[in-house]
Amino acid sequence: MVALIAQPSMVGDSNWYPNSGATHYLTNDMQNMAVRGEYMGNDQIHIGNGTGLTISHFGNAILPTISRPLHLSNVLLVPKITKNLLSVANFTSDNDVIFEFHPRFCLMKDRATGKVPLRGTLEHGLYCLLATQLLDQPSFSNKSQGFHVSKPSFDLWHSRLGHSSLRVVNGIIRSRSLPVKLSP
């Protein structure tokens, strides 16, 4: 397993770094993982300077964006890694998205819609997707916002769920505790 940018002497951060050389998603924060289990193997993550870092847990994660949740399968928890790494190959496959790398920024585009749920900047030679773009970050709830949030109508959920039957839509709304605006 390979990670090409992490160095053990650097201070960690909560941003995510797309890495075309990484074979796995890597994080040092268990809070980034939704489903997790203890890693029982002896494999290590080898970083650019040749150091091997221990894997303690594995699991899955979700990056919630304004357009849709983005899934990360087979995330490895590596306590001594200093950056959250997104394996570009795994991420594009898991989420049907593409990355565009430009001289000063990068874009992650939804292949189906062309929308850009995440935009990264080039910082110190690394492309960085800022954690503040993700919906569950504390900075979103602690600052006043310049937009209004309203509950989607039943008709909107019906449309979003592919015009499924009323029974199916109601079942999904109930089982997922989805917000629904009641019609007058």
Backbone as numpy.savetxt, mean C-alpha at the origin, in Angstrom:
# Nx Ny Nz CAx CAy CAz Cx Cy Cz
16.69 -13.70 -1.28 15.85 -12.53 -1.28 16.73 -11.30 -1.28
16.31 -10.29 -2.03 17.19 -9.16 -2.25 16.47 -7.84 -1.99
17.16 -6.91 -1.36 16.72 -5.53 -1.23 17.91 -4.66 -1.60
17.72 -3.75 -2.53 18.88 -3.05 -3.06 19.17 -1.69 -2.44
18.27 -1.11 -1.61 18.56 0.25 -1.16 18.72 0.40 0.34
18.30 -0.56 1.12 18.30 -0.38 2.56 19.71 -0.44 3.13
19.94 0.38 4.15 21.20 0.35 4.87 20.88 0.33 6.35
21.53 -0.53 7.15 21.16 -0.65 8.54 21.43 0.59 9.37
22.25 1.52 8.91 22.58 2.69 9.72 21.61 3.85 9.53
20.68 3.74 8.61 19.77 4.85 8.32 18.56 4.82 9.26
17.98 6.01 9.51 16.79 6.11 10.35 15.58 5.73 9.51
14.66 4.93 10.05 13.49 4.48 9.32 12.48 5.59 9.11
11.57 5.40 8.17 10.47 6.33 7.97 9.23 5.55 7.55
8.10 6.24 7.47 6.83 5.56 7.19 6.44 5.61 5.71
7.26 6.20 4.86 6.97 6.25 3.43 7.26 4.89 2.79
6.76 4.71 1.58 7.02 3.48 0.82 7.87 3.83 -0.38
8.84 2.96 -0.70 9.79 3.19 -1.76 9.66 2.11 -2.82
9.18 2.46 -4.04 9.12 1.48 -5.11 10.54 1.05 -5.48
10.74 -0.26 -5.60 12.08 -0.78 -5.85 11.97 -1.89 -6.88
12.52 -1.65 -8.05 12.42 -2.65 -9.12 13.35 -3.84 -8.88
14.28 -3.73 -7.94 15.18 -4.84 -7.63 14.74 -5.69 -6.46
13.73 -5.24 -5.71 13.27 -5.99 -4.54 12.41 -7.17 -4.98
12.64 -8.32 -4.37 11.87 -9.52 -4.70 10.64 -9.69 -3.81
10.56 -8.91 -2.72 9.45 -8.98 -1.78 9.11 -7.57 -1.29
7.90 -7.44 -0.73 7.57 -6.23 0.00 8.26 -6.34 1.36
8.83 -5.24 1.84 9.53 -5.26 3.13 9.07 -4.09 3.98
8.90 -4.33 5.28 8.58 -3.27 6.22 9.25 -3.58 7.55
9.45 -2.55 8.36 9.97 -2.75 9.70 8.90 -2.48 10.76
7.68 -2.21 10.31 6.60 -1.84 11.22 5.44 -2.82 11.09
5.19 -3.58 12.15 4.11 -4.57 12.12 2.75 -3.91 11.89
2.62 -2.63 12.26 1.36 -1.92 12.05 1.02 -1.79 10.56
1.99 -1.95 9.70 1.75 -1.89 8.25 1.12 -3.17 7.72
1.05 -4.21 8.54 0.58 -5.51 8.07 -0.81 -5.81 8.61
-1.70 -6.28 7.73 -3.06 -6.62 8.14 -3.13 -8.04 8.69
-2.61 -9.00 7.99 -2.61 -10.40 8.40 -1.16 -10.78 8.60
-0.87 -11.42 9.74 0.54 -11.73 9.98 0.71 -13.04 10.73
1.86 -13.61 10.53 2.25 -14.82 11.23 3.75 -14.79 11.45
4.20 -15.55 12.41 5.63 -15.58 12.70 6.36 -16.33 11.60
7.47 -15.78 11.16 8.28 -16.41 10.12 9.17 -17.46 10.76
9.06 -18.71 10.32 9.79 -19.81 10.94 11.04 -20.23 10.15
11.28 -19.63 9.01 12.42 -20.02 8.18 13.73 -19.38 8.63
14.79 -19.71 7.94 16.12 -19.17 8.23 16.58 -18.16 7.19
15.74 -17.86 6.20 16.13 -16.92 5.15 16.39 -15.54 5.75
17.22 -14.79 5.07 17.49 -13.41 5.45 17.33 -12.52 4.23
17.15 -11.24 4.48 17.15 -10.25 3.42 18.56 -9.70 3.32
19.13 -9.76 2.14 20.49 -9.25 1.94 20.42 -7.89 1.28
21.00 -6.91 1.95 20.94 -5.54 1.46 22.20 -5.20 0.66
22.24 -3.99 0.13 23.29 -3.59 -0.80 24.71 -3.78 -0.31
24.96 -3.63 1.00 26.32 -3.78 1.50 26.65 -5.23 1.88
25.75 -6.16 1.57 25.99 -7.57 1.84 25.48 -8.07 3.18
25.02 -7.18 4.04 24.52 -7.57 5.35 23.23 -8.37 5.21
23.08 -9.43 6.00 21.85 -10.21 6.04 20.98 -9.76 7.20
19.72 -9.46 6.93 18.78 -9.01 7.97 17.72 -10.08 8.20
17.39 -10.32 9.47 16.46 -11.36 9.87 15.02 -10.99 9.54
14.26 -11.96 9.07 12.82 -11.82 8.83 12.11 -12.36 10.07
11.23 -11.55 10.69 10.55 -12.02 11.90 9.11 -12.47 11.65
8.42 -11.84 10.73 7.02 -12.15 10.46 6.74 -12.01 8.96
5.60 -12.52 8.54 5.14 -12.36 7.17 3.65 -12.09 7.22
3.11 -11.56 6.14 1.68 -11.30 6.11 1.29 -10.54 4.86
0.13 -9.92 4.93 -0.41 -9.13 3.84 -0.66 -7.72 4.35
-0.84 -6.80 3.42 -1.10 -5.42 3.81 -1.99 -4.77 2.76
-2.58 -3.68 3.16 -3.41 -2.88 2.27 -2.96 -1.43 2.38
-2.76 -0.79 1.25 -2.49 0.64 1.22 -3.78 1.32 0.77
-4.50 1.95 1.69 -5.76 2.58 1.31 -5.51 3.93 0.63
-6.00 4.07 -0.59 -5.88 5.34 -1.31 -7.27 5.88 -1.57
-7.34 7.09 -2.05 -8.64 7.72 -2.29 -9.44 7.00 -3.36
-8.77 6.34 -4.31 -9.51 5.68 -5.39 -9.86 4.23 -5.07
-8.96 3.50 -4.41 -9.25 2.11 -4.06 -8.12 1.58 -3.18
-8.39 0.51 -2.43 -7.30 -0.09 -1.65 -6.33 -0.83 -2.56
-5.05 -0.72 -2.25 -4.01 -1.41 -3.00 -3.47 -2.53 -2.13
-3.35 -3.73 -2.69 -3.00 -4.92 -1.92 -1.53 -5.28 -2.05
-0.97 -5.68 -0.93 0.40 -6.18 -0.88 0.34 -7.58 -0.30
0.66 -8.58 -1.09 0.64 -9.96 -0.59 2.07 -10.40 -0.30
2.21 -11.22 0.71 3.52 -11.75 1.11 4.50 -10.65 1.51
4.08 -9.82 2.46 4.94 -8.78 3.02 5.83 -9.42 4.08
7.09 -9.05 4.10 8.02 -9.57 5.10 8.33 -8.46 6.11
8.23 -8.81 7.40 8.59 -7.88 8.47 10.06 -8.10 8.79
10.86 -7.09 8.54 12.31 -7.14 8.77 12.62 -5.98 9.72
12.70 -6.26 11.04 12.83 -5.18 12.03 13.99 -4.21 11.79
15.07 -4.66 11.19 16.24 -3.78 11.02 16.31 -3.08 9.66
15.29 -3.29 8.82 15.28 -2.57 7.54 14.88 -1.13 7.83
15.39 -0.18 7.09 15.12 1.22 7.40 14.08 1.86 6.50
13.69 1.20 5.44 12.71 1.75 4.51 11.66 0.68 4.19
10.42 1.12 4.00 9.37 0.23 3.52 9.55 0.11 2.01
9.81 -1.10 1.53 10.08 -1.30 0.11 8.89 -1.95 -0.59
8.49 -1.36 -1.71 7.47 -1.94 -2.58 8.17 -2.65 -3.73
8.00 -3.92 -3.83 8.51 -4.65 -4.99 7.66 -4.22 -6.18
8.27 -3.53 -7.13 7.52 -3.03 -8.30 6.87 -4.19 -9.05
7.61 -5.28 -9.25 7.06 -6.43 -9.98 5.84 -7.01 -9.27
5.92 -7.21 -7.96 4.79 -7.77 -7.22 3.62 -6.79 -7.16
3.92 -5.50 -6.93 2.88 -4.50 -6.77 2.08 -4.32 -8.05
2.77 -4.26 -9.18 2.05 -4.08 -10.45 1.19 -5.30 -10.76
1.66 -6.48 -10.40 0.89 -7.71 -10.62 -0.28 -7.81 -9.65
-0.06 -7.52 -8.37 -1.10 -7.63 -7.35 -2.24 -6.63 -7.57
-1.96 -5.49 -8.19 -2.94 -4.41 -8.25 -3.32 -3.95 -9.65
-2.80 -4.59 -10.68 -3.07 -4.22 -12.07 -2.81 -2.72 -12.29
-1.63 -2.30 -11.89 -1.21 -0.91 -12.05 0.11 -0.87 -12.81
0.48 0.33 -13.23 1.79 0.53 -13.84 2.50 1.66 -13.12
3.80 1.62 -13.12 4.62 2.72 -12.61 5.22 3.45 -13.79
5.23 4.77 -13.69 5.95 5.61 -14.64 7.01 6.35 -13.84
8.26 6.20 -14.24 9.35 6.87 -13.56 9.84 8.03 -14.43
9.79 9.23 -13.86 10.21 10.45 -14.53 11.44 10.99 -13.80
12.13 11.99 -14.37 13.36 12.46 -13.74 13.21 12.96 -12.29
12.06 13.54 -11.93 11.91 14.08 -10.57 10.73 13.50 -9.79
9.97 12.62 -10.41 8.81 12.04 -9.74 8.45 10.72 -10.39
7.56 9.99 -9.74 7.01 8.77 -10.34 5.51 8.76 -10.14
4.82 8.06 -11.01 3.36 7.93 -10.93 3.01 6.46 -10.88
2.02 6.13 -10.06 1.46 4.79 -10.05 0.06 4.94 -10.64
-0.18 4.33 -11.80 -1.44 4.49 -12.51 -2.24 3.20 -12.51
-3.55 3.35 -12.33 -4.48 2.24 -12.46 -4.59 1.92 -13.95
-4.33 0.68 -14.34 -4.35 0.32 -15.76 -5.74 0.45 -16.36
-6.78 0.14 -15.59 -8.14 0.15 -16.12 -8.66 1.57 -16.32
-8.37 2.47 -15.38 -8.95 3.81 -15.43 -7.98 4.90 -15.85
-6.69 4.64 -15.74 -5.70 5.66 -16.03 -5.52 6.65 -14.89
-6.29 6.49 -13.81 -6.18 7.39 -12.66 -4.84 7.17 -11.95
-4.41 8.19 -11.23 -3.14 8.16 -10.51 -3.42 8.20 -9.01
-3.57 7.02 -8.35 -3.83 7.01 -6.91 -2.63 7.44 -6.07
-1.42 7.23 -6.58 -0.22 7.59 -5.82 0.79 8.27 -6.73
1.41 9.30 -6.20 2.47 10.02 -6.91 3.66 10.08 -5.97
4.82 9.77 -6.50 6.03 9.80 -5.69 6.96 10.91 -6.12
7.87 11.25 -5.24 8.88 12.25 -5.54 10.25 11.59 -5.48
11.20 12.20 -6.13 12.58 11.71 -6.07 13.26 12.42 -4.91
13.69 11.65 -3.92 14.33 12.20 -2.73 15.64 11.47 -2.48
16.74 12.19 -2.56 18.07 11.62 -2.32 18.33 10.41 -3.21
17.88 10.50 -4.46 18.13 9.44 -5.42 17.16 8.27 -5.36
16.15 8.33 -4.50 15.16 7.25 -4.37 13.77 7.80 -4.65
12.97 7.02 -5.38 11.58 7.39 -5.57 10.82 7.05 -4.29
10.00 7.99 -3.83 9.34 7.85 -2.53 7.85 8.13 -2.68
7.01 7.18 -2.23 5.56 7.39 -2.16 5.27 7.84 -0.73
4.83 9.06 -0.56 4.65 9.62 0.77 3.50 8.96 1.51
3.73 8.64 2.77 2.71 8.00 3.60 1.49 8.90 3.77
1.66 10.21 3.66 0.53 11.12 3.83 -0.51 10.99 2.73
-0.19 10.29 1.63 -1.17 10.05 0.57 -2.14 8.92 0.94
-1.81 8.15 1.96 -2.62 7.00 2.34 -3.71 7.44 3.31
-4.89 6.87 3.18 -6.06 7.35 3.91 -6.04 7.07 5.40
-5.31 6.05 5.87 -5.38 5.73 7.29 -4.25 6.38 8.09
-3.57 7.35 7.54 -2.48 8.01 8.24 -3.04 9.06 9.20
-2.46 9.22 10.40 -2.95 10.18 11.37 -3.00 11.61 10.84
-2.12 11.97 9.93 -2.11 13.35 9.42 -3.42 13.70 8.72
-4.15 12.71 8.22 -5.42 13.00 7.57 -6.50 13.36 8.58
-6.50 12.72 9.74 -7.56 12.97 10.70 -7.25 14.12 11.64
-5.99 14.56 11.73 -5.61 15.61 12.66 -5.60 17.00 12.04
-5.82 17.11 10.76 -5.79 18.41 10.09 -7.16 18.70 9.50
-7.52 19.98 9.44 -8.78 20.32 8.80 -8.65 20.07 7.31
-9.72 19.68 6.69 -9.68 19.30 5.29 -10.54 20.26 4.47
-10.17 20.43 3.22 -10.91 21.30 2.33 -11.88 20.53 1.45
-12.55 19.52 1.98 -13.52 18.79 1.20 -14.63 18.28 2.11
-15.73 17.89 1.51 -16.87 17.38 2.25 -17.00 15.88 2.00
-17.24 15.12 3.05 -17.40 13.68 2.92 -18.88 13.35 3.07
-19.43 12.60 2.13 -20.81 12.18 2.26 -20.89 10.67 2.04
-21.93 10.07 2.57 -22.12 8.63 2.41 -22.63 8.34 1.01
-22.12 7.29 0.39 -22.62 6.92 -0.93 -24.06 6.38 -0.84
-24.84 6.61 -1.87 -26.21 6.11 -1.90 -26.20 4.61 -2.22
-27.34 3.98 -1.97 -27.48 2.56 -2.32 -27.26 2.37 -3.81
-27.79 3.28 -4.63 -27.61 3.18 -6.09 -26.14 3.24 -6.49
-25.36 4.07 -5.79 -23.94 4.14 -6.10 -23.24 2.83 -5.75
-23.58 2.24 -4.57 -23.00 0.94 -4.22 -23.42 -0.12 -5.24
-24.68 -0.08 -5.67 -25.17 -1.02 -6.67 -24.33 -0.92 -7.95
-24.03 0.30 -8.36 -23.22 0.52 -9.56 -21.77 0.07 -9.33
-21.19 0.44 -8.18 -19.81 0.07 -7.87 -19.61 -1.44 -7.81
-20.65 -2.14 -7.40 -20.57 -3.59 -7.25 -21.03 -4.31 -8.51
-20.95 -3.64 -9.63 -21.21 -4.28 -10.92 -22.66 -4.58 -11.18
-23.58 -3.77 -10.62 -25.01 -3.95 -10.80 -25.48 -5.34 -10.35
-24.90 -5.79 -9.24 -25.30 -7.08 -8.66 -26.74 -7.00 -8.18
-27.31 -8.15 -7.87 -28.69 -8.19 -7.40 -28.81 -7.43 -6.07
-30.03 -6.98 -5.77 -30.26 -6.24 -4.53 -29.86 -7.06 -3.31
-30.12 -8.37 -3.35 -29.75 -9.25 -2.24 -28.24 -9.26 -2.03
-27.49 -9.35 -3.11 -26.03 -9.37 -3.02 -25.51 -8.03 -2.50
-26.01 -6.91 -3.05 -25.55 -5.59 -2.62 -25.85 -5.39 -1.14
-27.08 -5.71 -0.71 -27.43 -5.58 0.71 -26.53 -6.45 1.59
-26.25 -7.66 1.15 -25.39 -8.56 1.91 -23.98 -8.00 2.07
-23.43 -7.45 1.01 -22.08 -6.87 1.07 -22.08 -5.64 1.97
-23.08 -4.79 1.83 -23.17 -3.59 2.67 -23.22 -3.98 4.14
-24.04 -4.98 4.48 -24.15 -5.42 5.88 -22.86 -6.07 6.36
-22.31 -7.00 5.58 -21.15 -7.77 6.05 -19.90 -6.90 6.17
-19.79 -5.86 5.37 -18.61 -4.99 5.40 -18.87 -3.68 6.15
-20.08 -3.53 6.70 -20.46 -2.31 7.43 -20.18 -1.06 6.60
-20.58 -1.12 5.33 -20.34 0.01 4.44 -21.32 1.14 4.74
-20.86 2.39 4.65 -21.77 3.51 4.88 -22.73 3.67 3.70
-23.99 3.94 4.01 -25.00 4.13 2.97 -25.87 5.31 3.36
-26.06 6.24 2.42 -26.95 7.37 2.63 -28.38 6.87 2.45
-29.21 7.13 3.45 -30.60 6.70 3.38 -31.38 7.67 2.50
-32.19 7.13 1.61 -33.01 7.96 0.72 -34.16 8.56 1.51
-34.55 9.81 1.19 -35.68 10.45 1.90 -37.00 9.81 1.56
